[in-house]
């Protein structure tokens, strides 16, 4: 094994909590320190695997950071690598360009921090005499509407050329355009490996796929809210003596956000509700590979017990918290209740059921109601925090209208549930 390195990006150290549902102080503490714990896990991986280098593809920080505590933490971790003889190659991403502490931080001599101009660094002392060149270019400003690729130095012929780049690629998903370029352009560049950053989900070619260059986006090493769900990882790369590459994902997330569906279809009492929640959470915990599971329960299904569930959401949350407390490293981030009553004609004399049918057809289904949602949607868009806007209302007007209609329908069902007589609740 001639040369080995860990490729990570988008650390977002000390990123503020995004979720409005993290009201549990212990859970808030876990998520609030998770980015640091994940970066410690990255450094531990470098030390355990005895790699030659750590490649960081930008966004070590989370915007306009001013705390030197964050800077000192980063320097301490990089010093651990330095003491073990492991180099670090770092580029600044768009968030790092906003950070006031980026330029004040004093790093060990073994850290190469690329500037706002392209450089190619020769790596000395590689086993077998393999020629390794690391190319990098940092964001000097927080915005970069044009591709960085033409600014990189040409690959050195006969060498293994590794490029560090912070890019949105083909404006992937919901991410804004930052130094955009195409995967095809990177594959045709003559480089052996592109160590990318910026997109928070993992993208890597499947093992054994033919390619001129290996292009990897490792994703964020620690999710920060439910929109960054699933296990998160970094990439361990081995450059073999014959210049072929072995690319492996290694999980680093301390806390793993997951949406956990709970089907309450047909349940008739609270005991059955608890049983369904227990089974769903247990399966999610068994499937999670991170030390902690942070679950958002999505409770749905058609059940005659729907109105009892809707009129007492606090009991549902309490039952979920009770179940989570009996599972190792399991937390409830929030509970979404969307159960419904089975489709049936209202019984004679059932005034609440008749009212619910009237609201659903004559009110919520009317054109006047749809038109009236417009000002409400505009007001919500203005008042919701930016980081929550897309998650709640979607990314366009149609998605916003659909989300708002769903919220109104669920609210109407909650109101109907509270209009019923508690004496009709049946067995607990």
Secondary structure by P-SEA (a helix, b strand, c coil): ccbbbbbbccccccccccccccccaaaaaaaaaaaaaaaaaaaaaaaaacccbbbbcccccccccccaaaaaaaaaaaaaaaaacbbbbbbbccccccccccccccccccbbbbccbbbbbbbcccccbbbbbbbbcccccccccccccccccccccccbbbbbbbccccccccccccccccaaaaaaccccccccccccbbbbccccccccbbbbccccccccccccccccbbbbbbbccccbbbbbbbbcccbbbbbbbbbccccccaaaaaaaaaaaaaaaaaacccccccccccbbbbbcaaaaaaacaaaaaaaaaaaaaacccccccbbbbbcccccccccccaaaaaaaaaaaccccccaaaaaaaaaaaaaaaaccccccccccccccaaaaaaaaaaaaaaaaaaaaaaaccccccccc
